[in-house]
């Protein structure tokens, strides 16, 4: 029998194909529960090197397989030295050598508790910082920024010239990172949000920033405006959730022009100044908008029939190029809020209503959508370009919304003959999506 026929499948594959397979393997999700310094699981290139000599030769000599570094530093009394010993630092040094000079993706998570002060931990941080000019992705969780944040000396090692994505879990983004990252394009801030205390976020983005994608939640409105002003020329997408429990003064000019912004996600959550905030923003190219957690004006603790945000006026300003709209988790009235606002959207093609319900706790009629359904199947001037209506339910209910009874009539009415402005290649569709987990607590 020829030797080639007795080889295992993976021994017959060319090296180039094995490299692609290895890249997919180490990109698979893995558990963060273990106290680990770097990838020690089955998806690590170290694991690949334990299979056979051929695999080890490929893995050890391919820098791209060593381009991701994950660190989880415990902060409790069981690990006073951060769970790091000299052997792991040596292993880390080998890891960096195999990565060579290629771009590095770093994930650094420091648990609650005191910062390790031993020399081994400091040596590890210095080794990572010495490669900061290779970082392209940095995800950092460092609780208690009243203490010194790690890697603030990056300027000494050439700055962060390659960094494109920065994710910060906490209430402060060190200015040393932002001022030394000229090519930063994605910024995500995950502020800690406790029930009664939401810390203020500090983030001094330099003027003229090339930031394209911003995602921040539980953040004070003034800081959001500062970030938008600093990156207004390049920003393409923005996802922001406001937190405004400090009763600050009203926001004011100058206005902010976002000429390239095409996608905006706004969660009102805990601010009463949403009209003022959004009134300062001009986004002429906006095409995809999501509004969630909209609140009603309250008088002596009782909600009124008016929303704090005037969505009809907002759509009047932003709706010229708006093609996709999502209203999510808002207590909106079908006739008072939704229909009048939709009437000023001449180019809307995709509408999603997710968990929209009445303020009334009984909630018996909110899922009927009778008035909206009637307009969709009788009026040729209401949403004349609409191609898709998507209803996401599963909010304390067991059955689809009653609009399902009107789906056939709506779809048969909204043909190209009645709506010539619709996309001729896309048949009109009503999508009912049950997002219920099946149980509630």
N, C-alpha and C positions, 0 to 999 in steps of 0.2 A: 504494500500500500504506500503511495507517495506520502512524504512527510506533510505536504501542504494540506492534505485531506484530513490529517489527524490533529491539526492545530485547532485551538479554541477560536470561537468567532472573533473575540477582541484581538487575537494575535494576527488575524488576517487583515484587519483594518489598517489603512494608511495612517501615518502620523498626523496628517492634517485633519482627518476626520476624528481621530482620538482627541485632538485639542478642542474641537468644537464640542464633543461630548463632555469632556472635563469641564469646560466653561459652563455648560448647562447644569452639571451636577453641583458645582460649588455655588451656583446662584439660587439653589432651592432654599426654601425657608428652613430655619432651624430654631431650636429652643434657646431662650435667653435665661432659663431658670438656673443653670449651673453657675457656679462661681468660676468664671473663666477669664483668662486674659485675652486670648484670641481664639480663632476657630479651632476648637478641639473636637468637634463632632464629626459625623460621617461625611459632612459636606465640605470638609477642609481639604486643601491640597495635601496636608500631612497624611490624611487617611488614604488618599489616592496613592501616595508613595509607599504605603505598607502592603499593597496588593502583590506586586511582583517587580522584578528589576526593570522591565521594560516600561512599566507605568511610572516607576520612580524616576527613570531617566527623563521621561517626557515632562513630568510635573516639576522636577527640580530645576529644569532649564527653561521653563516658560514663565517669564516675568509677569504676564498678565494674570496668571492664576494666584499670584501673591499680592495683588493690588488692593485687596480689601482687608482691613484690620478692624477687629471688634474687641473692645475692652469693656468689661463690666467690673467695676471696683466696689466691693461691698463696704459699707460704712459702719457696721455694727461692731460690738466689742469682741466678737468671735474672731475678727480678722483685723487686729490693730495695725498690721503692716499693709492693709489693703489687699490681702490675699495674694501677694506677689512675693516670689523668692528669686534668688539669683539665677536659678536654672531657667526660669521663665524669661528673665531678661536676656539671657544668652540665646534662648530660642527666638525671642523677638528680634534680636540682632541678625540671626540667620534669615529670618523672614524678610527683613528689610534688604538684606544682601541679594536674596533671590528676586525681589521686586525690582532691583536695579534702579534705573532712573525714570521709570514710567510713572504715570499719574497714580495717586493713592486715594482710596476712599476710606475714611476713618470714622468709626462710631465709638464714642467715649461716654460711658454712663457711670456716674458716680452716685452711689446710694446715699441715703440719709445718714448723718453721723459725722464725726470729725474727719478731717482730711488727714491721710497718713503722712507722717513726718519722717519716716525712715529713709535712709540713703538709697535703698533699692527702688522705692517708689519715685524719688526725685530723679534717679538715673534713667528710669523708664520714660518719664515725661520729657527729659532732655533729649533722649534719642528720637522721640516722636517729633518734638519741635524742630530738631535739626533737619527734618525732611519736610518742613512746612511748605517749602517752595515746590513740592510735588503734590500737595493736596488738591484734589479736584472736588471732593465731597466731604463735608464735615458735619456730623450729627452729634451734638453734645448735650448731655443732661448733667448739670452740676448744681444740685440744690444748695440754697443758702449762699447767694452771691455776695452776701456781706463779707464772706471770706474771699480770699483771692482766687480768681478764676484761673484755670490752667491755660498754658500756651499763650500767655499775653506777651511773651518776648519774641513773637514770630518775626518782628521787624529785624531782629538781630540775625536771622537766618535767611534773609532774602524775601521776607513777606509771604504773601499768599497769591502769587501771580497767576496760578492756574485755577484757583478756587471758583467754582460756578454755583455750587449748592451749599447753603449754610442753614442748618436746622438747630435751633436752640430751645432747650426745655428749661424754662426758668424766667425770671423777671428782668434779666439784664443781658444785653449783648455787648460784650467788651468792645470799646471803640478801637482797640488795637487790631481786632479782626477785620472790622469794617473798613478802616482807613488803609489797610494793607491788602485789600482784595479788589483790585481795579476791574476784574472781569466777573464779579459776582452777578449772577443772573437770577437766582432763586433764593428767597429768604423766607423761612418758616419759623415763627415764634410760637411756642406752646407755653403760654403763661399758666402757672398753677392757679386753679380756680377752686377755692374752698367755699363752703356754704356762706360764711359771713365775712370772709376776708379775701379780697382779690388784690394782690400786690400790684403797684404801678410798674410798668415796664419802662426801661431805659434803653434807647437805641438811637445813636447819633449817626445816621447815614450821611455820608459826605455829599455835598451838592454835586450835581452832574453824574450821579450814580447811573450805571448801566443796568440796573435791576429791571427784569422783565416779568417775574412772577413773584407775587407776594401773598403770603397766607399768615394771618395773625388772628388769634382769638383771645377774648378777655383782655382787651387792650383799651387804654383811654383814647378818646376821640382826637385830642390834640396831637398825640404822637402819630396816629394814622395820617393825619393831614400833613405833618412834617415829612413823613416817609414818602407820601405821594408827591409832595412838592419837590423833594430831592431827586426823585426818579421819574418825573412826569414824562420825559421825552421818550422813554423806552418801555414803559410798563405795558404789558400785553394782557395779563390776567391778575385779578385781585380777589382774595377771599378773606373777608374781615368780619369778626364778631366783636361788637363793642361792649365795654364794661365801664360804666360811668357812675359809680356810687359816691363820688367825692363832691358832687354838687358844685361843679366849677362854673366859671362865667361863660356866657354864650360864646360860641365860636364865631369868627368873622373873617373878612377878606385878608389877604388876596385870594381870588378864585383860583382854581386848579384846572388846567387844561390837560387832558390825557388823550392826545391825538391818536395813539395806537391801541388803546384799551379796547379789547373785543369781548372779554368775559369778566363779569363782576358778580360776586356772591356776597350778599349782605345779610347778616343776622343782627336784628335790633337788640335782642336780649335785654341788657340792662342799661339803656340810655333813653332819655326823653328828648334828645336833641337831634334825632335822625333827620327831620326836615331841614334843619340848619346845616347839618353836615353834608347831606347829599346835594343841597342847593348850591354848595360851593364848587361842585365837581361838574365839569363839562367833558363829555366823552362822545364825540360825534361819530365814532366808528363802532360803538357798542352794538354787539349782535346777540349776546347771550347773557341773560340776567336772571339771578335767583334771589328772591326775597324770603326770609324766614323769620319766625318768632316775632311777627309784627304785633304791636300792643295797641290797645284802645285807650283813649283819654279817660282818666278816672276822676270823678268828682266825689270827694269824701269817701274814697275807697270803692265806689261803685262804678263799673265800666259804663261808658256812654256808647252811643251808636257810631261815634266817629273814631277813626283810626288816628293815632299820633302822626303817622306818615300819610301824606296826601298822595296816594299812588296814582290817581288819575293825572294830577299835575306832573308827577315824576315821569310817567309814560309819555306825556305830551312833550317833555323836554328831551327824553332819551329814545323815544320810540321810532324815530325815522328809519333807522337801519336795524331795529330789533327783530330778529327772526326766531329766537328761542326764549321762552319765559317759563320760569318755575316759581310757583307760590307754594311754600312748604311750611307746615306746622304753624299756620297762622289762623287766628280766630276771625275769619272773614265771612261777611254776609254775602250771599249770592247776588242779591239785587242791589244792595247799597254799595258794596265795595267792588266786587269782581266784574260784573257786567259793564258798569259805567267806565271802568278803567280800561277794559279790553276794547271798547269802542274807539279809542284813539290810537290803536296799533294797526296801521294800514298794511304792514309787511310781515306780520307775525305768521310763522309757518309751524311752529311746534309749541304746544302749550301743555304744561304739566301742573296738575293740582295734587299736591301730596299732603295727606292728613289735614286737609282744610276742613274746619268744622265751625259751628256756631259757638258763640259765647255761652249760650244756654246749656246748662248741664244736662238737660234731658236728652238733647241730641237725637231726637227722633226723626227730624226732617232734613238734617244737614246733608244726608247722603242721597237725597232725591234728585237734586240738580234739575228740577222741572223747568225752571225759567231758562236756564242755560241750554238745556236740551231742546226746548221749543225754538229758541233763536237759531240754533245750529241746524235745525231741520226745516225752517220756514223762511229765514231771512237771507237774501243774497248780498246784503251789504255788511253783515256782521262777520268780522274776521274773514274777509274775502280771499286771503291767500293761505288760510290754515290747511296744513297737510296732515297733522297728527295731534290728537287729543289724548293725553295719558293721565289716567286717574290712579293714584297710588292710595290704597286704603289699608285696612288691617289695624285701624285705630279703635280698639275696644269694640270690635264687631266681628261677626262670624260669617256674614254673607256679603257678596259684592254689592256695591251701591246700586240703587234702583235705576240709575241711568242705563244699566245694562238692558233694560226693556226698550230703550229708545235707540240702541246702537244701530240696528239694521236700518231704521228709517233715516237716521242721520247720515250714515255712509251712502245710502242710495240717493240722497238729496244732493250731497256735496260732490257732484260730478263736474267734469271740466266744462260741460255745457252751461251749467249754472254759475260756475266760478272759473272763468277763463284765465285768471291771474294765478291760479294754483300751478304747482309743478306738474307738467304733463307726464312725467316719468314716475311719479309717486302717487299711487292710489290712496285716497283718504282713508284714515284708519283711526278707530277709537281703541285704545289699549287700556284694559283693566288689569292692574297689577296688584296682587295681594302680597304685601310685605309683612304680614303678620307672622310672628314666631310661633304662634299656636298656643301661647299661654301668657298670662299677665300676673304680675305680683301686686 
